[in-house]
Amino acid sequence: MDVTSLLPLTTPRLSLRLFTPGDADDLYAYQSLPSVARYLYRPTHTRERSEQVAAERAAHSVWSADGDKLALAVCRRDEPGLLGEVTLTLANARAAQAEIGWTLHPRRQGHGYATEAARALAGFAFDKLGVHRLYARLDVENTGSARVCERLGMRREAHLVENDLDGDRWGSEYIYAALAADMDGRADRLSH
């Protein structure tokens, strides 16, 4: 399924839209920061890598096979530029399971944008894409993302101890999840 016709997603303050190649500078502004890369278990982006990522994301709007990823730019509706991004990865098409994630520029954190954007994307995943189970994986030290998961009504299902290596630091991970059935009756909260 090509999701282009279903976008952008809007909330009272935000627009979640497909990336464009012109988003490379804004993407680089936060993806180049060590404080952001730390929780993503990968190196910081170079300017060139940000250009590649923006172009790849702009070209990919298909949702049908394992590994398909929908990455949306999170923007305020009343000002230019990116606040960050939200992502949805189709982990298992047959079982309708998807992973949700979010990354915001540190200067834009603390205003509820991650929760608002993730709530809109979760509602979209359940209501429009037919996702059965939505999960998030996050570093246990990433307390802000844990709070976002909890605000979305996700339950903590696992605590994986020292399951990934970030340079020379062992990272532990929480897995949060929600089923579409968990969100029945709360769809209006998720999609607005």
C-alpha positions, -999 to 999 in steps of 0.1 A, spaced: 0 0 0 13 35 -8 4 57 21 10 90 3 -27 97 -1 -33 93 36 -8 120 46 -1 144 62 -14 135 96 -24 166 116 -29 173 153 -39 206 169 -3 218 169 15 194 145 18 182 110 34 148 103 44 146 67 67 127 44 103 140 44 116 160 14 152 162 3 151 198 14 148 186 51 185 175 52 197 206 71 170 203 98 176 166 100 213 171 104 208 197 131 196 170 156 209 138 141 244 150 143 242 155 181 259 128 203 230 132 228 206 121 201 227 93 186 234 78 220 199 64 223 198 52 187 229 30 191 246 44 160 271 71 152 260 107 147 250 117 112 274 135 89 259 162 67 262 138 37 244 110 57 216 134 65 212 142 28 210 105 20 185 98 48 162 127 38 163 116 1 156 79 10 127 89 33 112 112 7 112 83 -18 97 56 5 60 56 12 52 19 7 38 -2 36 34 -39 27 65 -60 34 86 -69 64 111 -40 70 91 -13 53 96 19 72 75 50 72 94 80 85 75 113 90 88 147 96 73 163 127 66 200 121 46 227 139 17 237 118 24 274 125 61 276 118 87 263 93 113 236 100 114 202 117 109 195 154 120 159 147 106 127 133 84 97 141 89 63 125 69 32 120 86 0 108 66 -31 97 84 -57 117 61 -86 107 36 -81 79 18 -115 84 14 -109 122 6 -71 116 33 -60 141 51 -27 139 77 -8 158 71 29 166 98 54 174 104 91 177 133 115 178 131 152 185 157 179 185 167 184 222 157 220 221 121 210 212 118 184 239 97 190 270 67 205 252 46 173 246 55 172 209 68 136 210 36 123 228 14 143 204 32 130 173 35 94 186 -2 94 195 -12 105 160 11 79 144 -1 51 167 -38 59 158 -28 59 122 -11 25 125 -41 9 142 -69 26 123 -55 30 87 -27 4 84 -43 -25 103 -15 -29 128 -24 -55 155 6 -50 179 26 -18 182 58 -18 202 87 5 211 122 -4 221 142 21 241 173 25 262 164 22 299 182 55 305 159 73 280 133 82 307 116 108 284 107 81 258 95 57 286 71 85 297 59 89 261 52 51 260 33 53 293 13 83 281 3 64 250 -11 36 272 16 11 263 27 -15 288 62 -24 296 66 -60 285 104 -66 288 136 -53 304 166 -67 284 197 -63 304 230 -53 286 215 -66 253 233 -41 230 267 -25 228 270 12 221 307 17 215 322 5 248 290 9 268 265 -19 273 230 -7 269 199 -22 284 165 -19 268 129 -17 277 102 -30 253 68 -14 255 38 -25 235 0 -21 229 -25 -42 210 -51 -27 188 -77 -42 212 -60 -23 241 -68 9 222 -105 1 215 -126 29 229 -95 51 231 -92 56 193 -104 92 196 -75 99 220 -50 83 197 -61 99 165 -64 135 177 
